[in-house]
């Protein structure tokens, strides 16, 4: 009985994380700025795993530092729960294999 309760609670927490949070991957910039991964409140057009470059691609714009800066500035404010170091693999997943 306790295992079933733990399983149900874990499933509910996992579902809430996927529905209400975004893993936002910001790659390193040309000015030697460090890349980062942020777990943020889902806002605007963000998907579960997303990056500013992926948002540029979905809008049909070329991926440039200017587009990246504009996307980051245009995102509505929200909570940032955790900031983690940059991981190239996650960044590539946001682009769905396109570079």
Secondary structure as UniProt FT lines:
FT   HELIX           2..20
FT   STRAND          21..26
FT   TURN            30..31
FT   STRAND          36..41
FT   TURN            44..45
FT   STRAND          49..50
FT   HELIX           52..58
FT   TURN            59..60
FT   HELIX           65..74
FT   STRAND          80..85
FT   HELIX           88..94
FT   TURN            95..97
//
